[in-house]
Amino acid sequence: MIARIARRLRARAADESGFTIIEVMIAMMVFALISIGVAYGITNSLVLTQDSRYRQAALNLASQDIDQLRSQVQANGDAILGIKQKLGTSATVGGQKYTIDRTVAWVNSDGSSGACGTGSGTLAYKSISEKVSWNTKSNARSVTMDTLLAPTANINDDTKGTIIVAATDAGGNGAAGLTVAVTPVAGTGASALTATPALTDAQGCSYALRVTPGTYSVTVTRSGGVDAKTQTSVGKNDNVIVGAGANSSITFTYDTAATYKLQYRTLQTAPTAVLPTNLTETLWNKLGALTPAVTAANTSATPVVTAFPFKDGYRGYAGSYVNATGGGSATCVDPNPATWTTPASDGAIGLDVVPSSVAPGDRNVPVTLPLGVITLNGLKSGQYITAVTASSAPGDPGCQTGQTLTFPAVSGSTQAIGLPFGTWSLYSGSSSGATTTNLVAANASNVVPVTRGTVNQQSLVGVVTWANTVTLDPRQTAAS
């Protein structure tokens, strides 16, 4: 009996022993894997649902903007001209912030496209692209919607033309906010516009519609601005010809003006020199010289010039500058040192002037003007000095002649004067501009180039057109 009870108790104890620790760990691992998979699936589903909701809201924003533009055009066909590029518009939907960027381009009747519709053909319709972007915790998202928008009525007239103004700034972007004026030229069949063109938009575009065929003067202006070609506050084209059923496109480069402070520099150490009272300074850019030229009375003056802010800046030259290539029957020496490229006896050549870079609206940007200096001895107090450009010696680069520079009356027997590089006849006289006495012919030893230069005395060079002159030459390494 006791043995039977013991066996039954042992069997029951074995049945109640449960899982081992290894079995428990394996079960927990399997449960964890299943839980992670389920959690990932739920999370991914929530993310996809949220992203879909964001995407749909973005598409709705793009569609709303397009629908609004379309309704404007349906109400007034000319309203298509007012549809402009618009970047960085913000909107919030369901707590999510969106950024809307609208880009616009004209498509002409010949299929060509551009921001303002310049080119051949006539204005047909606008291509509009709406990009709506937003940021999530993981990354940035965006959607794009494109459409074409045509006016409900023909904005062109078969018997009249269209003037398209396209203006860009110094960086090549649209010049916005320019006032556009269109004036008929008398005797060409042109007539005054019935509607004033709008200010240029963000892409630099403005339009004059249904213009009577003829010739017109078109100007653009803006307070504080300057035109790249005219170097004045007014950009102007006086010969805009308008034909029936055609576009006439005019381009301007216009931006906020910058100011430049001119500073003189000699190539070698020299005493303080007196400058001519009528010295001109030239700012030179690849599009040409800045006109009108600036004048300065003496070396302490720092003329300030207002000019277009070209990215590549200006080079400054003392004196009248001609973009010379050398040669000519009546030439003087070009004041640009970089033009003097024929090596001197020691191999020296002229170095280019470093341009002054600038941004729109910059003030007092320094521009260096290289200059030569001559010391004149044996003078009489009260005399006046006059320098006249002379025919240059062989091998000198050429430019136009005709410069006559005058100096104030001297106060002693010695005077240092500053002159642009080139070949000069120097005179003294009792009045300003007088050419009574050639100083080199009178006494060549009294004429001493301080910076690089040569005294061309007649007894040394013979009877030639450049005898009894002084050449200020940046190719030389010392005065001689």
Steps between C-alpha positions, in 0.01 A plus 500: 500500500777749592697422183193559285436841659863602453491412129184706454651802676814481287295497178298799614819692588640432154179632335528833692868574420410763212743646229871515532682840489620438142147430385384824662777705326422352159132576546577861594727544196234371264246730659735801467561434130130473433436820699770695309358394168149597604622836640701576182201421285274724705759784505566473127130507431464815713794667322362417157159626601651824633719547192201442276305759696787752470538429129129546437501829692799618292326408175192686617707812567654485152163440340342787692766744379458388139120520524524851640727609212270339246196683641685831475578440133143392426375826647750710303718363220773761558532378861737234369765775485472538876574135571853511634759278657441474872742320728493414868129538576413327829182314593405280798252213472422266791799627696742429214684794339535508119705717263355584159728600210338611175711537185361652182623517141341630181457265206488676164300405195807337342558280806792699642487575871655749738434691818369808319403348166787660312597351169310426181127436472228665703391448862278189514466355849687453827658189639449481876674266741391474864739334744375442855754372751495408868730347759436194713706362786675262263552703181372771263210430265351684202245470222486682166201591287538645149242663278461728199287810531367681194309830494130485422549767231789573266734741678657585165342702221569409138517868410717602794810379680635422846803649674668261743746642754740253664732641766770315692719610790876470546461134600295408194173475694182692427516870588170567676323829567623698199274771365447452126412789269419468128501820292413519128761646264345774287461437130515119521128424525530420870240624748477536877406190697153471644633323812826549689711182524521349848819499706734214414409189698727264695630358174572847363210496250260770388272531196341763280204346316317597182762752396450689174775410248781755493818592685508556876739612772496262798653588836536328838575677827510433874604711795864435585550288188738522206496356149803300386520657153409862565664511849214727604179444693313464169528195280398606151437364153384762249454269203242235589318412179155346543335305218144376458437163665857471632697523823776757548735394781733739684748391764657713771764433764410708804583488871560704814792737442834469676750778568874482435770710664792564266851483643830579330808277514846546351704197397802616698558711810452861396450840659149632534399609153257765385237371261359691203194707577317330212626144539245241396470159660354205315327196648518214253289186485471243223189685379701820457615815674289679753385838372505781574851485641581641844743788557720572799693811604791350696637182658315557825166484320316169508232522233194283555325346200155343487487203263338167422613220737658260253604177672841503335551861607684787335859580413600860559726706272621856537434690178282439197498129425448340162491123473793516260662217307805705397611684189348787309634809327406733785551317827600555858576245767214312661476573878409134565822330625380162371511633142878551524578136430818537293779410744742774604875443473498318834192295410255706706146540366197692615275332754123504489303702752314287754123554465295609799221251572172634627144409598185705435469787745865489616644836594846653451656194339870587448624514140874543446624713210868451406685822429842626390691786665748753355702759696549835326789722609600855408147634514393853590237565761166583338568301183241260365580151371315343207532138379388403148491146363760444231558244229647196669839344449522180289368193678265686730138384507265740326193699601330819390682829540356829616551521876614836637546508876551821696657549844457775759764769530823377662617653825873428476784394273420126528173322448408129478208436267290189443407382150344193340736263323584616151711744301460866593626838385551720808467877480519799732333838459356796677139385480310175542525288186784704350753311284766772486812300593569130439672396822694208349630712211592785738695282746449125497693457825226688686245231404549192719266198487457375856301195403584297191558717200732644233584857396494505118738789431525606134879488497476132598217383278538723195228700333191284559146569611565371850817705564513731804242294687483284811372142493365357825536128442396226750718245314823667616646412836657838571501857385746594224 
